[in-house]
Amino acid sequence: MRPLQNSLNLGLKVAFAAASAAAVAPAFAQAQADTTNPYYFGANVGLTHVSNVFQQSSSRNADDVLTGNLLGGIDTRFGREHLRLDGSVGTSRYRNNTALNNVGYQGSAALDWSTIERVSGTITAGASRQLASYNISPYITQVPDYVNNTLSSYYVDALTHVGLVTRWTLDADVSYRQYRYSAAQYAQLNYQQTAYSLGPSYQASPDLRIGVDWRHTNATNPTYFPVYDPASNPTSPTLTGYDPNHYSRNDIDLNIHWRFSGFSSLDTRLSHGSYTHADSRGQSTSNFSGAATWNWTPTGKTTIVTSFIHDSGLSAYVFSNLPFAYNTNQSTVTNTLQVNANYQLTGKMTLTAAGVYARTNRSNDAQFGNESAASNSHDNYYSLLIGANWQYSRGISMACQVGHQVRTSTIINYGYDADSIGCNAQILFY
C-alpha cells in the first residue's frame, strides 16, 4: 500500500476512531525505492468530513478533520539481508471538536535474513499511536466517555525457517503485542499477548505447501475486572480500580498455500484450540477457528482479494484489522467477510473498493455481572469504501475516498451509522 493511501486512511480512521495500528502511516511496501537511492522522505495532507465522529446511535456529531504527516523510510540490502524501515509523524485537527486534536505516529521495521546454510527468517517490529475509537465496547458505560483517548500499540515478531534436506521445513515463530488506552474509562480494554508456534511444513510442489503447527498464547488484560467499594454507597458503589484477567490458549493449526493457476491462489488456516480461563467467569472452553484468503487477478488490470475469518476474542480483530475495537473474551466469536478490489483504469489512475461484513456473537458473557446488556447478544457490522488514486508522477499523487459504516446490535445504543468523504495529496522525494 502506498503512503498516500495509508495517509488518507488515517483521516478516515481517525475520524471514525478506528482501532487499527496500520492507520497512521505507510506500510512496508516501498516498491518504488531503487537500489541506488534506498531512502525516501516526504509529506502529505488530507481533509476528511465525517458525519458521526463519536459513532453514536443518536445525536450524530459531524466534523471536518485536517491531517498532515511527515514520512520517511529506508529499503536497502546488505549481503543476504534485506532491511525495510518506514515511519511517519502527523497531526489531526478537528474544526468543531478541538478537544480531539492529537499528534500520532507510526514506525515499522522488517529484516529478512539468511545464513550460508538452510536457516532464514524475518524479524518485524512496530509501534503506533492514534486517536482511539468511540462506542467500541458494550461494557463501557461511563458518561461522558467522549474524551481525547489515544490508543498506543506495539508489536514484535520473529519468524525462523529451518530448511531440511528434503522438501520439509521447520517453522518457528514468537510474537508479542500490546495495546494501551490513555483514558481511564477505557482501561478495561488494555491488552498484552505473547504467542509461540512451532511446526513442520511440506512443499508438495512449487504451487502447494502444507504445514501443521502448535500455537500457544498467553494473554492478560492488566486492568479488566472492576473493583468497587461497597461501603462508599451500597446502592451505587464507587469504582476503586481494576483487577487483571489472565488466560491462555493452545491451538493446532493446519495451514495450506495453494496456487492453482497463474492468476489465483488460496491461503487457508484451520485451527482447533482449548482456552483456559477464557471467559469473564474464569471458565475454560474449546472451539474451531479458521481463515481463508483468495487472491485473484482476473485481468492484468484487476486484482481482487477476498478473506473470510472465523475466530474468537482478540484474534478475530487482529487478523481482520476491523475498524472497531475488540473483545478479548474468548466466548465472543466473530465471523468476517472482507473483499478488496483494485482496477488500473489508466496508466496514472487506479480505482479501489473495499467491503466488510462482520457478525459478532457473545455467549454466556457475564462480564461485570452485566448479563442483561451483553450475554448472548450479537452485532452486525457493514462497511463500504470506494476511492480513486491518481499518480501524477513517481513522487506526486492524490487520492479521494467515500465511505459508509453501519453497526446494528441487540444492545441498546451500541449500534450506529456513519459516512465519510475525503481527499489527500502527497509528495515524496527519493
C-alpha positions as a printed Julia matrix, in Angstrom:
430×3 Matrix{Float64}:
   0.0     0.0     0.0
   1.37    3.41   -0.93
   1.94    6.03    1.8
  -0.73    8.24    0.24
  -3.42    5.62    0.62
  -2.43    4.99    4.21
  -2.46    8.7     4.97
  -6.0     9.01    3.64
  -6.95    6.01    5.72
  -5.54    7.94    8.69
  -8.05   10.7     8.07
 -10.91    8.24    7.74
  -9.94    6.04   10.65
  -9.08    8.89   12.98
 -12.41   10.41   12.13
 -14.13    7.09   12.78
 -11.66    6.47   15.66
 -10.64    3.15   14.14
  -8.62    0.79   16.29
  -6.09   -0.24   13.69
  -2.35    0.04   14.15
  -1.82    0.47   10.42
  -3.87    3.65   10.11
  -1.26    6.27   10.93
   1.43    5.8     8.32
   2.89    3.95    5.35
   3.19    0.2     5.27
   6.32   -1.68    4.32
   5.54   -1.7     0.59
   8.01    0.84   -0.72
   8.44   -0.96   -4.02
   9.41    2.23   -5.8
  12.64    2.61   -3.84
  15.63    1.82   -6.08
  18.95    0.22   -5.18
  20.98    3.37   -5.91
  18.95    5.51   -3.54
  17.18    3.39   -0.91
  15.88    6.39    1.06
  12.69    8.38    0.72
  11.04   11.21    2.63
   8.02   13.38    2.06
   4.77   14.78    3.36
   1.05   14.51    2.82
  -2.02   16.47    3.83
  -5.67   15.49    3.79
  -9.14   16.78    4.6
 -11.99   14.46    5.58
 -15.63   15.13    6.52
 -17.3    12.6     8.83
 -20.95   12.52    9.81
 -20.67   10.76   13.18
 -17.37   11.34   14.96
 -18.36    9.57   18.19
 -20.2     6.7    16.47
 -23.38    7.4    18.43
 -26.71    5.73   17.84
 -28.35    9.17   18.08
 -27.3    12.84   18.28
 -24.8    12.49   15.44
 -21.77   14.76   15.68
 -20.38   15.81   12.28
 -16.96   17.37   11.83
 -14.12   18.12    9.41
 -10.67   16.69   10.11
  -7.44   18.13    8.7
  -4.46   15.74    8.78
  -0.8    16.32    8.0
   2.06   13.81    8.05
   5.81   13.72    7.55
   7.01   10.44    6.03
  10.34    8.7     5.7
  11.83    5.29    5.09
  14.7     3.07    4.01
  14.69   -0.01    1.76
  18.16   -1.49    1.36
  20.11   -4.74    1.09
  23.45   -5.69    2.6
  24.78   -9.14    1.88
  21.98  -11.67    2.32
  19.92   -9.32    4.45
  17.08   -7.02    3.37
  16.16   -4.11    5.68
  13.0    -2.0     5.44
  12.2     0.93    7.72
   9.12    3.13    7.45
   7.75    5.81    9.71
   5.61    8.88    9.99
   4.55   11.5    12.48
   1.41   13.52   11.97
  -1.26   15.69   13.47
  -5.05   15.72   13.22
  -7.05   18.89   13.76
 -10.84   18.99   14.18
 -12.89   22.01   13.14
 -15.5    21.7    15.92
 -14.3    19.06   18.39
 -10.98   20.74   19.1
 -10.5    18.67   22.27
  -9.82   15.7    19.96
  -6.83   17.37   18.3
  -3.89   15.0    18.61
  -0.45   14.01   17.38
   0.09   10.45   16.15
   2.97    8.4    14.89
   3.8     5.06   13.34
   7.07    3.23   12.89
   7.74   -0.2    11.44
  10.82   -2.27   10.65
  11.42   -5.57    8.88
  14.64   -7.54    8.44
  14.84  -10.57    6.14
  17.93  -12.61    7.0
  19.55  -15.89    5.99
  22.68  -17.91    6.69
  25.02  -19.82    4.41
  23.22  -22.99    5.4
  19.45  -23.59    5.29
  18.33  -21.17    8.02
  16.43  -17.95    7.26
  13.81  -15.75    8.81
  12.11  -12.39    9.18
  12.02  -10.06   12.17
   9.34   -7.35   12.22
   8.53   -4.71   14.81
   6.39   -1.62   15.05
   4.74    0.97   17.23
   1.94    3.46   16.7
  -0.28    5.97   18.48
  -3.58    7.35   17.22
  -6.97    8.54   18.39
  -8.98    5.52   19.53
 -12.49    4.54   18.55
 -15.62    5.58   20.42
 -18.59    3.39   21.28
 -16.33    0.36   20.91
 -17.42   -1.82   23.82
 -20.86   -2.55   25.27
 -19.25   -2.67   28.71
 -18.06    0.93   28.81
 -21.0     2.74   30.36
 -19.31    5.79   31.88
 -20.84    9.06   30.66
 -19.41   11.07   29.16
 -16.73    8.87   27.58
 -16.06   11.13   24.58
 -12.67   12.27   25.83
  -9.4    12.6    23.97
  -8.45    8.94   24.13
  -5.37    7.68   22.28
  -4.52    4.07   21.53
  -0.85    3.07   21.63
   0.08   -0.28   20.13
   3.35   -2.19   19.91
   4.34   -5.47   18.31
   7.39   -7.59   17.54
   7.53  -10.86   15.62
  10.41  -13.24   14.87
   9.85  -15.98   12.28
  12.54  -18.59   11.55
  12.67  -21.26    8.81
  15.0   -24.26    9.06
  15.14  -25.96    5.67
  15.82  -29.7     5.74
  17.49  -31.78    3.04
  14.11  -32.85    1.69
  11.05  -30.73    0.92
  10.38  -30.35    4.62
  10.88  -27.09    6.52
  10.63  -26.45   10.25
   8.98  -23.13   11.11
   9.18  -21.36   14.48
   7.55  -18.05   15.4
   7.5   -15.82   18.51
   5.38  -12.67   18.73
   4.34  -10.02   21.25
   1.54   -7.43   21.06
   0.42   -4.71   23.43
  -2.46   -2.21   23.39
  -2.83    0.72   25.77
  -5.58    3.36   26.03
  -4.82    6.74   27.57
  -8.29    7.4    29.05
  -9.22    5.77   32.37
 -12.69    4.88   31.05
 -11.09    2.5    28.52
  -8.6     0.85   30.91
 -10.53   -2.43   30.81
  -9.6    -2.79   27.11
  -5.84   -2.64   27.72
  -4.26   -5.85   26.49
  -0.97   -7.68   26.04
  -0.28  -11.01   24.35
   2.66  -13.34   23.78
   2.39  -16.21   21.28
   4.66  -19.07   20.24
   4.28  -21.53   17.38
   6.34  -24.45   16.08
   5.72  -26.98   13.35
   6.81  -28.51   10.03
   5.68  -27.64    6.52
   5.92  -29.71    3.35
   6.43  -28.31   -0.16
   4.49  -30.9    -2.13
   5.0   -28.97   -5.39
   6.01  -25.46   -6.45
   2.34  -24.5    -6.12
   1.33  -26.38   -2.96
   2.64  -26.08    0.59
   1.08  -27.78    3.64
   2.03  -27.04    7.24
   0.97  -28.07   10.74
   1.98  -26.19   13.88
   1.27  -25.97   17.58
   0.5   -22.44   18.81
   0.46  -21.31   22.44
  -0.84  -17.91   23.54
  -0.61  -16.16   26.91
  -2.67  -13.01   27.29
  -3.52  -10.51   30.0
  -5.96   -7.67   30.45
  -3.92   -5.73   33.05
  -6.96   -3.71   34.15
 -10.05   -5.73   33.35
 -12.38   -6.65   36.23
 -13.72   -3.58   38.09
 -13.3    -3.4    41.85
 -15.94   -1.46   43.82
 -16.06   -0.15   47.37
 -19.49   -1.25   48.68
 -19.02    0.78   51.85
 -18.97    4.02   49.87
 -22.56    3.7    48.68
 -24.46    0.39   48.91
 -26.77    1.23   46.0
 -24.09    2.78   43.75
 -20.62    1.75   44.97
 -17.54    3.7    43.96
 -15.2     2.22   41.36
 -11.77    1.92   43.01
  -9.79    0.16   40.28
  -9.47   -2.94   38.14
  -8.1    -6.44   38.69
  -6.24   -8.3    35.91
  -7.6   -11.14   33.82
  -5.19  -13.81   32.57
  -5.9   -16.58   30.09
  -4.02  -18.98   27.84
  -4.92  -20.94   24.74
  -3.38  -23.81   22.79
  -4.14  -24.29   19.1
  -3.25  -26.84   16.46
  -3.13  -25.12   13.06
  -3.37  -26.66    9.6
  -2.02  -24.17    7.02
  -2.29  -24.65    3.26
  -0.99  -22.42    0.46
  -2.22  -23.45   -3.0
  -1.55  -21.58   -6.23
  -3.96  -23.31   -8.56
  -3.29  -21.07  -11.56
  -1.05  -18.22  -12.61
  -3.85  -15.81  -11.7
  -5.25  -17.29   -8.49
  -4.0   -18.53   -5.1
  -5.59  -19.6    -1.82
  -4.22  -19.44    1.73
  -6.16  -21.25    4.45
  -5.85  -21.92    8.18
  -7.96  -24.38   10.15
  -7.41  -24.49   13.92
  -8.72  -26.23   16.98
  -7.98  -24.6    20.32
  -8.55  -25.01   24.01
  -8.77  -21.94   26.23
  -8.05  -21.75   29.95
  -9.81  -19.01   31.97
 -11.11  -17.78   28.66
 -14.33  -16.03   29.64
 -15.31  -13.46   32.24
 -16.27  -16.17   34.72
 -12.82  -17.76   34.53
 -14.13  -20.88   32.78
 -12.42  -22.9    30.06
 -13.69  -23.73   26.61
 -12.61  -25.04   23.21
 -13.67  -24.43   19.64
 -12.66  -24.43   15.99
 -11.4   -21.33   14.19
 -10.05  -20.62   10.74
  -9.3   -18.2     7.96
  -9.09  -18.22    4.16
  -7.72  -15.63    1.73
  -8.22  -15.85   -2.02
  -6.02  -13.7    -4.28
  -7.41  -13.42   -7.81
  -6.08  -11.46  -10.78
  -8.71  -11.97  -13.49
  -7.04   -9.44  -15.83
  -3.78   -7.58  -15.96
  -5.56   -4.5   -14.6
  -7.76   -6.07  -11.92
  -6.85   -7.53   -8.53
  -9.4    -8.92   -6.05
  -8.58  -10.19   -2.56
 -11.32  -11.98   -0.59
 -10.89  -13.07    3.04
 -13.07  -14.96    5.5
 -12.18  -15.26    9.2
 -13.87  -17.2    11.98
 -12.21  -16.68   15.36
 -12.81  -15.65   18.95
 -11.54  -12.9    21.21
  -8.82  -10.56   20.08
  -7.62  -12.86   17.3
 -10.77  -12.17   15.31
  -9.82   -8.48   15.18
  -6.04   -8.73   14.88
  -6.31  -10.96   11.81
  -9.04   -8.99   10.06
  -7.93   -5.48   11.09
 -11.54   -4.42   11.6
 -12.14   -0.7    12.19
 -13.64   -1.11   15.64
 -12.3    -2.35   18.95
 -12.01   -5.92   20.07
 -13.41   -8.04   22.85
 -10.71  -10.18   24.44
 -13.26  -12.54   25.94
 -12.88  -15.91   24.19
 -16.63  -16.54   24.35
 -17.07  -13.72   21.83
 -16.93  -15.15   18.28
 -16.66  -13.03   15.13
 -17.22  -14.09   11.52
 -15.78  -11.66    8.98
 -16.02  -11.46    5.19
 -13.78   -8.86    3.55
 -13.32   -8.01   -0.16
 -10.75   -5.58   -1.61
 -10.58   -4.74   -5.31
  -8.26   -2.59   -7.45
  -8.68   -1.66  -11.11
  -5.99    0.1   -13.16
  -8.19    2.45  -15.17
  -5.3     4.24  -16.9
  -1.55    4.41  -16.5
  -2.0     7.03  -13.77
  -5.48    6.31  -12.36
  -6.47    3.38  -10.09
  -9.97    2.71   -8.79
 -10.36    0.97   -5.42
 -13.23   -0.59   -3.49
 -13.44   -2.42   -0.17
 -16.35   -4.08    1.59
 -16.59   -5.73    5.02
 -19.31   -7.71    6.76
 -18.77   -8.97   10.3
 -21.05  -10.64   12.82
 -20.1   -10.86   16.49
 -21.83  -13.31   18.83
 -21.45  -13.3    22.6
 -22.27  -16.46   24.51
 -22.68  -16.54   28.3
 -20.6   -13.41   28.61
 -21.28  -12.08   32.1
 -18.51   -9.52   32.3
 -19.06   -7.14   35.23
 -22.28   -9.0    36.02
 -23.97   -7.07   33.2
 -25.69  -10.13   31.74
 -28.8    -8.28   30.6
 -26.71   -5.98   28.4
 -24.26   -8.35   26.75
 -24.95  -12.02   27.49
 -25.96  -13.9    24.34
 -26.06  -10.69   22.32
 -24.85  -10.11   18.78
 -23.76   -7.29   16.43
 -23.7    -6.91   12.65
 -21.13   -4.61   11.06
 -21.12   -3.36    7.44
 -18.56   -1.15    5.72
 -18.11    0.06    2.15
 -15.28    2.21    0.84
 -14.86    3.46   -2.76
 -11.95    5.55   -3.95
  -9.66    6.67   -6.74
  -5.87    7.2    -6.74
  -4.08    9.44   -9.22
  -0.31    9.01   -9.64
   0.81   12.21  -11.38
   4.48   11.24  -11.17
   6.66    8.93   -9.15
   6.64   11.27   -6.16
   3.38   13.22   -6.54
  -0.01   11.61   -6.06
  -3.55   12.25   -4.89
  -6.42   10.09   -3.62
 -10.1    10.52   -2.73
 -12.42    8.1    -0.94
 -16.06    7.86    0.12
 -17.02    5.52    2.96
 -20.09    4.26    4.8
 -20.24    2.24    8.04
 -23.18    0.66    9.87
 -23.35   -1.42   13.04
 -26.59   -2.94   14.28
 -26.75   -4.57   17.71
 -29.13   -6.22   20.14
 -27.52   -3.99   22.8
 -29.27   -0.64   23.21
 -27.26    2.39   21.98
 -24.42    0.19   20.67
 -25.45    0.44   17.01
 -24.52    3.4    14.8
 -24.02    4.54   11.22
 -21.51    7.0     9.8
 -20.4     8.42    6.44
 -17.12    9.96    5.33
 -15.66   11.69    2.31
 -12.11   12.95    1.97
  -9.13   13.68   -0.26
  -5.4    13.59    0.3
  -2.32   14.83   -1.56
   1.25   13.6    -1.16
   4.78   14.36   -2.32
   7.76   12.04   -1.89
  11.46   12.59   -2.59
  13.85    9.72   -3.36
